[in-house]
């Protein structure tokens, strides 16, 4: 093994290490936003599942459905859990309205879009 081959090996190892470090740093910086989006998606899925069996849903029923929902990313130990459903329920309803999964049904109730 010549000195040139050894130098090339060290440089390649350093380049791969730098790429992996930057990739991990980028993932950790966007982790909170990704987990928030996943939490809204999980809560929205619970609400839509409830609406399959029931005609309409109120804000109180949304709060009951999303209580204790937890999400995590498979590569991280961090978890995001709904601890105050009163705060999150408005965001979930806004998310579902924005995605056009539900529509207002009057009197503070919401129904699934056909």
Backbone torsions as a table, in degrees:
resi	resn	phi	psi	omega
1	UNK	NA	123.0	-177.8
2	UNK	-85.6	167.7	179.9
3	UNK	-65.1	-33.5	179.6
4	UNK	-67.2	-41.3	178.0
5	UNK	-65.2	-40.1	179.3
6	UNK	-65.5	-43.1	178.2
7	UNK	-63.4	-41.7	177.3
8	UNK	-62.5	-40.9	178.0
9	UNK	-63.2	-43.7	179.1
10	UNK	-64.8	-42.3	179.0
11	UNK	-64.5	-41.0	177.8
12	UNK	-65.1	-41.4	177.8
13	UNK	-62.3	-42.8	178.8
14	UNK	-64.7	-39.4	179.8
15	UNK	-66.1	-43.4	179.2
16	UNK	-65.0	-41.6	178.2
17	UNK	-62.3	-42.5	179.3
18	UNK	-64.5	-41.3	178.8
19	UNK	-63.6	-44.8	179.1
20	UNK	-64.7	-37.7	178.6
21	UNK	-64.7	-46.6	-179.9
22	UNK	-64.4	-40.7	178.5
23	UNK	-62.4	-44.2	178.0
24	UNK	-65.3	-39.3	178.0
25	UNK	-64.2	-41.7	178.9
26	UNK	-64.6	-41.4	178.7
27	UNK	-63.6	-41.8	-177.4
28	UNK	-72.2	-29.2	178.1
29	UNK	-70.2	-34.8	-179.7
30	UNK	-94.7	6.0	-174.2
31	UNK	-64.3	-42.4	-177.6
32	UNK	-63.1	-43.4	179.3
33	UNK	-65.6	-41.2	179.0
34	UNK	-63.8	-41.9	-178.8
35	UNK	-70.0	-36.1	176.7
36	UNK	-63.2	-43.8	177.9
37	UNK	-63.1	-41.3	178.6
38	UNK	-66.3	-36.8	178.0
39	UNK	-65.7	-43.2	176.6
40	UNK	-62.1	-39.2	178.8
41	UNK	-65.6	-43.2	-180.0
42	UNK	-66.1	-41.7	178.2
43	UNK	-66.2	-41.6	177.7
44	UNK	-61.5	-38.2	177.7
45	UNK	-63.6	-39.9	178.0
46	UNK	-63.6	-41.9	-179.9
47	UNK	-65.7	-43.1	179.7
48	UNK	-66.0	-35.4	176.3
49	UNK	-64.2	-40.5	176.5
50	UNK	-62.4	-41.5	-177.7
51	UNK	-71.2	-16.4	174.4
52	UNK	-67.5	-30.9	-177.6
53	UNK	-99.1	-19.8	-177.2
54	UNK	-123.4	153.2	-177.2
55	UNK	-71.9	-48.6	-177.3
56	UNK	-134.7	170.7	179.2
57	UNK	-142.7	143.1	176.9
58	UNK	-102.8	173.5	178.7
59	UNK	-63.8	-39.9	178.1
60	UNK	-61.7	-40.4	178.8
61	UNK	-69.0	-34.8	174.7
62	UNK	-61.9	-44.5	178.9
63	UNK	-59.3	-41.5	179.4
64	UNK	-66.2	-35.9	-178.3
65	UNK	-71.8	-34.4	-173.5
66	UNK	-95.7	-1.1	179.9
67	UNK	-61.5	125.3	175.2
68	UNK	82.8	6.1	178.4
69	UNK	-66.3	132.5	-178.5
70	UNK	-127.4	139.8	173.9
71	UNK	-130.9	153.6	174.3
72	UNK	-153.8	159.5	175.5
73	UNK	-96.0	144.1	-172.6
74	UNK	-63.7	-23.7	-177.7
75	UNK	-96.6	4.5	-176.4
76	UNK	-130.9	153.8	176.4
77	UNK	-88.6	-14.2	-177.5
78	UNK	-69.7	141.3	178.8
79	UNK	-126.8	153.1	175.3
80	UNK	-124.0	122.1	-174.6
81	UNK	-125.7	142.8	174.6
82	UNK	-77.2	110.6	178.6
83	UNK	-106.1	-27.2	177.9
84	UNK	-124.0	86.8	-175.1
85	UNK	-63.6	-21.8	178.5
86	UNK	-64.5	-36.8	179.0
87	UNK	-75.1	-37.8	-173.6
88	UNK	-81.8	-26.5	-174.9
89	UNK	-60.1	-38.8	177.5
90	UNK	-63.2	-39.4	178.4
91	UNK	-67.5	-38.1	-179.8
92	UNK	-67.2	-44.1	179.2
93	UNK	-63.5	-43.7	177.8
94	UNK	-62.0	-40.0	177.9
95	UNK	-62.3	-46.0	-178.6
96	UNK	-68.8	-36.4	175.8
97	UNK	-66.6	-41.8	179.5
98	UNK	-64.4	-38.6	179.5
99	UNK	-81.6	-2.5	178.1
100	UNK	61.5	38.9	173.7
101	UNK	-89.5	-29.6	-179.7
102	UNK	-129.4	167.8	176.3
103	UNK	-143.7	153.9	178.7
104	UNK	-64.1	141.4	178.7
105	UNK	-116.4	8.4	179.9
106	UNK	89.1	154.3	178.6
107	UNK	57.4	35.3	177.6
108	UNK	73.1	19.4	-179.9
109	UNK	-111.3	157.5	179.3
110	UNK	-132.0	147.5	178.0
111	UNK	-130.8	160.4	179.6
112	UNK	-69.7	140.4	177.3
113	UNK	-75.5	140.6	-179.3
114	UNK	-69.4	NA	NA
